[in-house]
């Protein structure tokens, strides 16, 4: 359902979402539209505060490498 709503987001909007939606693809799609994303880190991810930038208590900025192209995504969308 979220994938259907993402095209409605505009620059300056903020997507507040559950940690289960914290995927590279959702975050990339939302930020490409000029919107921001706020969500907790998914429990499977390990927090390594020795890398990235600490912004505050339990608030950390990191860069995620782009994962392999999923089967559902076209090559053109992946390259963009």
Backbone as JSON, one array per atom type, in Angstrom:
{
  "sequence": "XXXXXXXXXXXXXXXXXXXXXXXXXXXXXXXXXXXXXXXXXXXXXXXXXXXXXXXXXXXXXXXXXXXXXXXXXXXXXXXX",
  "N": [[0.82, -1.18, 0.0], [1.99, 1.21, 0.71], [3.75, 1.76, -1.41], [1.99, 2.68, -3.35], [1.29, 5.12, -2.34], [3.6, 6.66, -2.21], [4.16, 8.11, -4.68], [2.56, 10.35, -4.27], [3.85, 11.99, -2.52], [5.54, 15.07, -1.89], [8.13, 17.57, -2.32], [9.4, 18.61, 0.77], [7.53, 17.24, 2.28], [7.07, 14.82, 4.94], [7.68, 11.5, 5.56], [6.5, 9.42, 7.92], [7.14, 6.42, 9.27], [6.78, 2.91, 10.07], [9.28, 0.75, 11.53], [9.47, -1.63, 10.13], [9.25, -0.93, 7.52], [11.61, 0.14, 6.76], [13.41, 0.16, 4.31], [16.01, 0.17, 1.85], [15.08, 0.82, -0.69], [12.57, 2.11, -0.37], [13.32, 4.37, 1.14], [15.13, 5.59, -0.66], [13.43, 6.16, -2.82], [11.56, 7.95, -1.69], [13.22, 10.08, -0.78], [14.27, 10.9, -3.23], [12.16, 12.28, -4.25], [12.26, 14.57, -2.89], [11.25, 14.58, -0.37], [11.35, 13.86, 3.17], [12.34, 11.17, 5.37], [11.34, 9.49, 8.26], [11.94, 7.06, 10.5], [12.19, 4.27, 12.71], [15.09, 2.22, 13.09], [15.2, -0.95, 11.54], [14.95, -3.94, 13.43], [16.69, -6.01, 12.69], [18.95, -4.85, 11.73], [22.29, -3.95, 12.51], [23.56, -1.61, 14.75], [26.24, 0.43, 14.38], [28.04, 2.56, 15.96], [30.57, 3.48, 15.54], [31.0, 4.25, 13.0], [29.83, 6.66, 10.6], [27.76, 9.48, 11.53], [27.12, 10.79, 14.65], [24.2, 12.17, 15.86], [22.73, 12.62, 18.1], [21.38, 11.25, 21.16], [20.68, 7.93, 20.53], [20.4, 8.61, 17.87], [21.51, 8.63, 14.74], [23.43, 9.07, 11.84], [23.95, 7.46, 8.83], [25.39, 6.02, 5.81], [23.96, 3.85, 3.51], [25.0, 1.22, 1.44], [23.97, 0.72, -1.96], [21.8, -1.96, -2.53], [21.71, -5.13, -4.36], [19.88, -5.31, -7.46], [16.46, -5.83, -7.09], [14.22, -8.46, -8.18], [11.71, -7.49, -8.94], [12.15, -4.94, -9.89], [12.76, -2.76, -12.6], [15.55, -2.58, -14.89], [16.13, 0.02, -15.73], [14.92, 1.61, -13.73], [16.47, 0.82, -11.57], [19.0, 1.78, -12.3], [18.52, 4.49, -12.2]],
  "CA": [[0.0, 0.0, 0.0], [2.86, 2.39, 0.77], [4.27, 2.03, -2.76], [0.98, 3.44, -4.08], [1.21, 6.46, -1.76], [4.85, 7.39, -2.4], [4.09, 9.12, -5.74], [1.83, 11.53, -3.81], [4.73, 12.82, -1.69], [6.14, 16.22, -2.55], [9.24, 18.18, -1.6], [8.99, 19.18, 2.04], [6.72, 16.29, 3.04], [7.81, 13.9, 5.8], [7.07, 10.18, 5.7], [6.71, 8.81, 9.23], [6.78, 5.03, 9.0], [7.19, 1.84, 10.97], [10.61, 0.2, 11.28], [9.39, -2.73, 9.17], [9.3, -0.35, 6.18], [12.92, 0.78, 6.61], [14.18, -0.49, 3.26], [16.79, 1.08, 1.03], [14.28, 1.24, -1.85], [11.57, 3.09, 0.06], [14.02, 5.59, 1.53], [15.66, 6.2, -1.88], [12.3, 6.67, -3.61], [10.99, 9.11, -1.0], [14.16, 11.21, -0.79], [14.39, 11.37, -4.61], [11.04, 13.19, -4.47], [12.48, 15.77, -2.07], [10.62, 14.4, 0.94], [12.2, 13.27, 4.2], [11.87, 9.91, 5.94], [11.61, 9.31, 9.67], [11.51, 5.75, 10.96], [13.17, 3.56, 13.52], [15.89, 1.21, 12.4], [14.69, -2.31, 11.64], [15.64, -4.7, 14.46], [17.72, -6.91, 12.14], [20.16, -4.09, 11.4], [23.21, -3.71, 13.61], [23.97, -0.22, 14.87], [27.67, 0.58, 14.64], [28.25, 3.99, 16.17], [31.95, 3.87, 15.22], [30.97, 4.82, 11.66], [28.72, 7.6, 10.42], [27.74, 10.7, 12.33], [26.18, 10.78, 15.78], [23.45, 13.42, 15.93], [22.19, 12.73, 19.45], [21.15, 9.96, 21.79], [19.94, 7.02, 19.65], [20.15, 9.33, 16.62], [22.76, 8.35, 14.05], [23.33, 9.21, 10.4], [24.87, 6.57, 8.11], [25.09, 5.79, 4.4], [23.8, 2.45, 3.17], [25.31, 0.93, 0.03], [22.8, 0.26, -2.73], [21.78, -3.42, -2.67], [21.49, -5.68, -5.71], [18.57, -5.02, -8.02], [15.45, -6.87, -6.85], [13.58, -9.0, -9.39], [10.53, -6.72, -9.3], [12.54, -3.62, -10.34], [13.34, -2.72, -13.95], [16.96, -2.14, -14.95], [16.14, 1.49, -15.84], [14.64, 2.17, -12.4], [17.63, 0.55, -10.73], [20.08, 2.69, -12.69], [18.19, 5.88, -11.83]],
  "C": [[0.87, 1.26, 0.0], [3.39, 2.75, -0.61], [3.28, 2.85, -3.59], [0.89, 4.88, -3.57], [2.46, 7.3, -2.01], [4.78, 8.41, -3.53], [3.35, 10.4, -5.34], [2.69, 12.46, -2.97], [5.37, 13.91, -2.53], [7.31, 16.72, -1.72], [8.72, 18.85, -0.34], [8.11, 18.28, 2.88], [7.64, 15.41, 3.9], [7.02, 12.6, 5.89], [7.46, 9.63, 7.06], [6.23, 7.37, 9.1], [7.33, 4.09, 10.06], [8.56, 1.3, 10.58], [10.58, -0.94, 10.27], [9.46, -2.23, 7.72], [10.65, 0.3, 5.88], [13.77, 0.03, 5.6], [14.91, 0.57, 2.45], [15.92, 1.66, -0.08], [13.24, 2.28, -1.48], [12.24, 4.42, 0.39], [14.55, 6.32, 0.29], [14.55, 6.84, -2.7], [11.73, 7.94, -2.99], [11.94, 10.31, -1.07], [14.39, 11.74, -2.2], [13.27, 12.35, -4.96], [11.17, 14.48, -3.66], [11.83, 15.71, -0.71], [11.64, 13.78, 1.9], [11.53, 12.02, 4.76], [12.27, 9.86, 7.4], [11.04, 7.96, 10.09], [12.6, 5.14, 11.83], [13.93, 2.57, 12.65], [15.25, -0.16, 12.6], [15.55, -3.1, 12.62], [16.72, -5.63, 13.97], [19.01, -6.18, 11.83], [20.99, -3.86, 12.66], [23.62, -2.24, 13.6], [25.44, -0.17, 15.24], [27.98, 2.06, 14.74], [29.69, 4.42, 15.93], [32.06, 4.41, 13.8], [29.78, 5.76, 11.55], [28.86, 8.78, 11.36], [26.69, 10.6, 13.42], [25.53, 12.15, 15.87], [22.9, 13.67, 17.33], [22.02, 11.34, 20.02], [20.23, 9.13, 20.9], [19.58, 7.66, 18.32], [21.47, 9.35, 15.85], [22.54, 8.42, 12.54], [24.39, 8.33, 9.73], [24.49, 6.54, 6.64], [25.0, 4.29, 4.19], [24.23, 2.25, 1.73], [24.06, 0.42, -0.67], [22.87, -1.26, -2.88], [21.61, -3.84, -4.13], [20.06, -5.37, -6.16], [17.6, -6.15, -7.72], [14.76, -7.27, -8.15], [12.41, -8.15, -9.86], [10.88, -5.36, -9.93], [13.16, -3.69, -11.74], [14.8, -2.25, -13.88], [17.04, -0.62, -14.99], [15.88, 2.15, -14.48], [15.83, 1.96, -11.48], [18.76, 1.52, -11.03], [19.8, 4.13, -12.29], [18.34, 6.08, -10.35]]
}
